[in-house]
């Protein structure tokens, strides 16, 4: 094959041979890496899906390219809980494969393997950052001018690309100091609130007059979560709210459900009594077996020897029984015993006849 290549003097992006010749990356994934790498610094803090739409990679093609980038180490994602039980996704996008340790350092704003942290930005559902090596970054001037830069590593990519499905918000500075226990409690509370909101929104399928909007369901989700904390299942909560409606109908679903959630709130479950303490172990007693004096804990009240000594006693007893049975003479065959028994019977009859004749 003949190849005629002219290197452009400016307005180009360098791509490593390892990326271009990567066997596990498709063309869409490679184009995304090269496209994001060549963007000016101020245009990188966007969701990867927006960059993909800019190069006409959407739908199933985008999902496949994203999965390939995650599998090969070009995209790293980490979900973490924040205040109120909400979640955020912290992600790193790079133009070369990174290990988990390198991605963790970049998420924390610490340079990894010679990379320099230039800037960080915050998106709606993710914390994103940009890290590059030594050299000047591409400028916003078109065509791009400046010295060739080294490898560029940028954070991108919210976890859920569907806008509107994730209602989380970036944490405030005060939330950053929450302890691990507080975060665990907030996680549990957030899960109950989210489940309560889903139950409230599902009431429209049971009774049309109980149709709630998203904001209305979110307002009542705290009351519904309290039911769940008191041991009521989601199915029972849905049944309690959708049955026994007034005969004249429901005028305001949000006010009716708020009244029912407050008035029919079940009692808090009683705390279970503490378990009875286990009985103390039996006292130590002296073993009656041979050998040096030693103690043991009997498993039955009448035991006088420990386990090993008891086994030795049983072994000696049965050995003696076996020896006596082997030393005893063998009984005569049954024919001899039968003949002896028959002879004794005849002798007794003869003696009785003689006495009668006398």
C-alpha positions as CSV (number, residue, x, y, z in Angstrom):
1,X,0.0,0.0,0.0
2,X,1.3,3.5,-0.9
3,X,0.7,6.3,1.5
4,X,1.1,10.0,0.9
5,X,0.9,12.0,4.2
6,X,1.4,15.7,4.6
7,X,1.7,16.9,8.2
8,X,-0.5,20.0,9.0
9,X,1.6,22.9,10.2
10,X,-1.1,24.0,12.8
11,X,-4.6,23.4,14.0
12,X,-4.0,19.7,14.8
13,X,-4.3,17.3,17.7
14,X,-1.6,14.7,18.6
15,X,-2.9,11.1,19.1
16,X,-0.7,8.3,20.4
17,X,-0.2,5.2,18.4
18,X,-1.4,3.2,21.4
19,X,-4.8,4.9,21.1
20,X,-5.0,4.8,17.3
21,X,-4.1,1.1,17.2
22,X,-6.0,0.0,20.3
23,X,-7.7,-3.3,19.4
24,X,-10.5,-3.0,22.0
25,X,-11.6,0.6,21.2
26,X,-14.0,1.3,18.3
27,X,-13.7,4.2,16.0
28,X,-16.4,6.2,18.0
29,X,-14.5,5.8,21.2
30,X,-11.2,6.9,19.6
31,X,-12.9,9.9,18.0
32,X,-14.3,11.0,21.4
33,X,-10.8,10.8,23.1
34,X,-9.2,12.8,20.3
35,X,-12.0,15.3,20.2
36,X,-12.0,16.0,23.9
37,X,-8.2,16.2,24.0
38,X,-8.1,18.9,21.3
39,X,-10.7,21.2,23.0
40,X,-9.7,24.4,24.6
41,X,-9.5,24.4,28.4
42,X,-12.7,26.3,28.9
43,X,-14.8,23.8,26.8
44,X,-13.8,20.6,28.5
45,X,-16.1,20.8,31.5
46,X,-19.2,19.4,29.8
47,X,-20.8,16.0,29.9
48,X,-19.3,13.5,27.6
49,X,-22.7,13.0,25.9
50,X,-22.6,16.7,24.8
51,X,-19.2,16.2,23.2
52,X,-20.5,13.0,21.6
53,X,-23.4,14.8,20.1
54,X,-21.0,17.3,18.6
55,X,-19.3,14.6,16.6
56,X,-22.6,12.8,15.7
57,X,-22.1,9.9,18.2
58,X,-25.5,9.4,19.8
59,X,-27.8,6.6,21.0
60,X,-26.5,3.1,21.0
61,X,-23.2,4.1,19.4
62,X,-22.5,6.5,22.3
63,X,-23.4,3.9,24.9
64,X,-21.1,1.3,23.3
65,X,-18.2,3.8,23.0
66,X,-18.6,4.9,26.6
67,X,-18.6,1.2,27.8
68,X,-15.3,0.6,25.8
69,X,-13.7,3.7,27.4
70,X,-14.6,2.6,30.9
71,X,-13.4,-1.0,30.3
72,X,-10.0,0.2,28.9
73,X,-9.3,2.8,31.7
74,X,-10.0,6.0,29.7
75,X,-13.0,6.8,31.9
76,X,-13.2,6.3,35.7
77,X,-16.4,6.9,37.6
78,X,-17.1,7.0,41.4
79,X,-20.4,7.6,43.1
80,X,-20.6,9.1,46.5
81,X,-23.4,10.2,48.9
82,X,-23.8,13.7,50.0
83,X,-26.2,15.5,52.4
84,X,-29.8,14.6,52.3
85,X,-29.2,11.2,50.8
86,X,-28.5,12.6,47.4
87,X,-25.8,11.2,45.2
88,X,-23.2,12.7,43.0
89,X,-20.8,11.1,40.4
90,X,-17.2,12.1,40.3
91,X,-15.6,11.1,37.0
92,X,-12.2,11.4,35.2
93,X,-11.8,11.3,31.4
94,X,-8.2,10.9,30.1
95,X,-6.5,10.4,26.7
96,X,-4.5,7.5,28.1
97,X,-5.4,4.6,30.3
98,X,-5.2,5.3,34.0
99,X,-5.2,3.0,37.0
100,X,-7.7,3.4,39.8
101,X,-5.0,5.0,42.0
102,X,-4.1,7.6,39.4
103,X,-7.8,8.4,38.8
104,X,-8.4,8.7,42.6
105,X,-5.5,11.2,42.9
106,X,-6.8,13.2,39.9
107,X,-10.2,13.4,41.5
108,X,-8.7,14.7,44.7
109,X,-6.8,17.4,42.7
110,X,-3.4,15.8,43.4
111,X,-1.0,15.5,40.3
112,X,-0.4,12.0,39.3
113,X,2.7,10.7,37.3
114,X,3.9,14.2,36.3
115,X,0.5,15.6,35.4
116,X,-0.3,19.2,36.5
117,X,-3.8,20.1,37.7
118,X,-4.7,23.2,35.7
119,X,-8.3,23.7,36.7
120,X,-11.4,22.1,38.1
121,X,-15.1,22.7,37.4
122,X,-18.4,21.5,38.8
123,X,-21.3,20.2,36.8
124,X,-24.8,19.5,37.9
125,X,-24.3,15.8,38.7
126,X,-20.5,15.4,38.7
127,X,-17.4,17.1,39.8
128,X,-15.1,17.4,36.8
129,X,-11.5,18.5,36.4
130,X,-8.8,19.0,33.9
131,X,-5.2,17.8,34.3
132,X,-2.5,18.2,31.7
133,X,1.3,17.7,31.6
134,X,4.0,20.3,31.0
135,X,3.6,22.7,28.1
136,X,1.0,25.1,26.9
137,X,-2.6,24.1,26.6
138,X,-4.4,24.7,23.3
139,X,-5.8,28.2,23.1
140,X,-9.3,29.3,22.2
141,X,-8.0,31.0,19.0
142,X,-9.1,29.4,15.8
143,X,-7.1,27.8,14.4
144,X,-5.6,26.6,17.6
145,X,-2.0,27.9,18.1
146,X,0.6,27.2,20.7
147,X,3.3,24.8,21.6
148,X,2.4,21.1,21.4
149,X,1.2,19.9,24.7
150,X,1.8,16.6,26.5
151,X,-0.9,14.2,27.5
152,X,-4.1,15.8,28.6
153,X,-6.3,14.3,31.3
154,X,-9.7,15.7,31.9
155,X,-12.6,14.8,34.2
156,X,-16.0,14.6,32.5
157,X,-19.1,12.6,32.3
158,X,-22.0,12.5,34.7
159,X,-23.1,8.9,35.5
160,X,-26.7,9.4,34.3
161,X,-26.8,11.1,30.9
162,X,-30.6,11.4,31.0
163,X,-31.2,14.8,32.3
164,X,-34.0,15.0,34.9
165,X,-33.6,11.5,36.3
166,X,-31.0,12.5,38.9
167,X,-32.0,15.4,41.2
168,X,-28.8,15.5,43.1
169,X,-26.8,18.7,43.7
170,X,-23.1,19.3,44.4
171,X,-22.3,19.4,48.1
172,X,-21.6,22.6,50.0
173,X,-18.4,23.3,51.9
174,X,-20.2,22.5,55.2
175,X,-21.3,19.1,53.9
176,X,-17.7,18.1,53.1
177,X,-16.9,17.6,56.8
178,X,-19.6,15.0,57.5
179,X,-18.4,11.9,59.3
180,X,-18.8,8.4,57.9
181,X,-21.6,7.6,60.4
182,X,-23.5,10.7,59.4
183,X,-23.2,9.9,55.8
184,X,-24.5,6.3,56.4
185,X,-27.5,7.7,58.3
186,X,-28.2,10.2,55.5
187,X,-27.9,7.3,53.0
188,X,-30.5,5.2,54.8
189,X,-32.9,8.2,55.2
190,X,-32.5,9.2,51.6
191,X,-33.3,5.7,50.4
192,X,-36.5,5.7,52.5
193,X,-37.5,9.2,51.2
194,X,-36.9,8.1,47.6
195,X,-39.0,4.9,48.1
196,X,-41.8,7.0,49.7
197,X,-41.8,9.4,46.7
198,X,-42.0,6.5,44.3
199,X,-45.0,5.0,46.2
200,X,-46.8,8.4,46.2
201,X,-46.2,8.8,42.4
202,X,-47.5,5.2,41.8
203,X,-50.9,6.0,43.4
204,X,-52.1,7.4,40.1
205,X,-52.2,3.8,38.8
206,X,-54.4,2.7,41.7
207,X,-56.9,5.6,41.6
208,X,-56.8,8.4,39.1
209,X,-58.0,10.9,41.6
210,X,-54.8,10.4,43.6
211,X,-52.6,11.8,40.8
212,X,-49.7,13.8,42.3
213,X,-47.1,15.9,40.6
214,X,-43.4,15.5,41.2
215,X,-43.2,18.5,43.5
216,X,-46.3,17.4,45.5
217,X,-44.9,13.9,45.9
218,X,-41.5,15.3,47.0
219,X,-43.3,17.4,49.6
220,X,-45.1,14.4,51.1
221,X,-42.1,12.0,50.8
222,X,-40.9,12.8,54.3
223,X,-44.2,11.7,55.8
224,X,-44.3,8.5,53.7
225,X,-40.7,7.8,54.7
226,X,-41.8,7.9,58.4
227,X,-44.2,5.1,57.6
228,X,-41.5,3.0,56.1
229,X,-39.2,3.6,59.1
230,X,-41.9,2.2,61.3
231,X,-41.9,-1.2,59.5
232,X,-44.6,-0.6,56.9
233,X,-43.8,-2.1,53.5
234,X,-44.2,-0.2,50.3
235,X,-47.2,-2.4,49.3
236,X,-49.0,-1.8,52.6
237,X,-48.4,1.9,52.4
238,X,-49.8,2.0,48.9
239,X,-52.8,0.0,50.0
240,X,-53.4,2.2,53.1
241,X,-53.4,5.4,50.9
242,X,-55.5,4.2,48.0
243,X,-58.3,2.3,49.8
244,X,-61.3,3.6,51.7
245,X,-61.6,6.8,49.8
246,X,-64.6,9.2,50.5
247,X,-67.7,8.4,48.6
248,X,-68.0,11.9,47.3
249,X,-64.5,11.7,45.8
250,X,-61.2,13.4,46.5
251,X,-61.1,17.1,45.7
252,X,-57.4,17.7,46.4
253,X,-55.1,14.7,46.2
254,X,-52.1,16.4,48.0
255,X,-54.2,17.6,50.9
256,X,-56.1,14.3,51.3
257,X,-52.9,12.3,51.3
258,X,-51.1,14.6,53.7
259,X,-54.1,14.3,56.1
260,X,-54.1,10.5,55.8
261,X,-50.4,10.2,56.2
262,X,-50.5,12.2,59.5
263,X,-53.8,10.8,61.0
264,X,-53.2,7.1,60.1
265,X,-49.5,7.1,61.0
266,X,-48.9,3.7,62.8
267,X,-47.4,3.5,66.2
268,X,-43.6,3.2,66.5
269,X,-42.6,-0.4,66.9
270,X,-41.8,-1.4,70.4
271,X,-38.2,-2.1,71.1
272,X,-37.6,-5.8,71.6
273,X,-36.6,-6.9,75.1
274,X,-32.9,-7.6,75.5
275,X,-32.1,-11.2,75.1
276,X,-31.6,-13.3,78.2
277,X,-28.0,-13.7,79.2
278,X,-26.6,-17.1,78.4
279,X,-26.0,-19.4,81.4
280,X,-22.5,-19.4,82.8
281,X,-20.3,-22.3,81.9
282,X,-20.1,-25.2,84.3
283,X,-17.5,-25.0,87.0
284,X,-14.1,-26.8,86.7
285,X,-13.8,-30.1,88.5
286,X,-10.9,-32.4,89.0
287,X,-10.8,-35.4,86.7
288,X,-10.9,-38.8,88.4
289,X,-8.9,-40.5,85.6
290,X,-5.3,-41.7,85.8
291,X,-2.2,-39.6,85.2
292,X,-1.4,-36.1,86.5
293,X,-4.1,-34.1,88.2
294,X,-6.0,-32.0,85.8
295,X,-9.4,-30.3,85.7
296,X,-12.2,-30.1,83.1
297,X,-15.7,-28.7,82.6
298,X,-18.3,-31.6,82.6
299,X,-20.9,-31.5,79.8
300,X,-23.3,-33.5,82.0
301,X,-23.7,-33.3,85.8
302,X,-22.7,-36.9,86.5
303,X,-19.5,-36.9,84.5
304,X,-16.4,-37.6,86.7
305,X,-13.7,-37.9,84.0
306,X,-12.7,-35.7,81.1
307,X,-13.2,-36.7,77.5
308,X,-9.8,-38.3,76.8
309,X,-9.8,-40.2,80.1
310,X,-13.4,-41.4,79.5
311,X,-12.4,-42.7,76.0
312,X,-9.4,-44.6,77.6
313,X,-11.8,-46.2,80.2
314,X,-14.2,-47.3,77.5
315,X,-11.4,-48.6,75.3
316,X,-10.0,-50.7,78.2
317,X,-13.4,-52.0,79.2
318,X,-14.3,-53.2,75.7
319,X,-10.8,-54.7,75.3
320,X,-11.4,-56.7,78.5
321,X,-14.8,-57.9,77.3
322,X,-13.3,-58.9,74.0
323,X,-10.5,-60.8,75.7
324,X,-12.9,-62.8,78.0
325,X,-15.1,-63.7,75.1
326,X,-12.1,-65.0,73.1
327,X,-10.8,-67.0,76.2
328,X,-14.2,-68.8,76.8
329,X,-14.5,-72.3,75.2
330,X,-16.6,-72.5,72.1
331,X,-20.0,-74.1,72.6
332,X,-20.5,-77.6,71.0
333,X,-22.2,-77.8,67.6
334,X,-26.0,-77.9,67.6
335,X,-26.1,-81.5,66.6
336,X,-24.2,-82.6,69.7
337,X,-26.3,-80.4,71.9
338,X,-29.4,-81.9,70.4
339,X,-28.1,-85.5,70.8
340,X,-27.2,-84.8,74.4
341,X,-30.6,-83.3,75.1
342,X,-32.3,-86.3,73.5
343,X,-30.2,-88.8,75.4
344,X,-30.9,-87.1,78.7
345,X,-34.7,-87.2,78.0
346,X,-34.6,-91.0,77.2
347,X,-32.5,-91.7,80.4
348,X,-35.1,-89.9,82.5
349,X,-37.9,-91.9,81.0
350,X,-36.1,-95.2,81.6
351,X,-35.5,-94.3,85.3
352,X,-39.1,-93.4,85.7
353,X,-40.3,-96.7,84.3
354,X,-38.0,-98.7,86.6
355,X,-39.3,-96.9,89.6
356,X,-42.8,-97.7,88.6
357,X,-42.1,-101.4,88.1
358,X,-40.5,-101.6,91.6
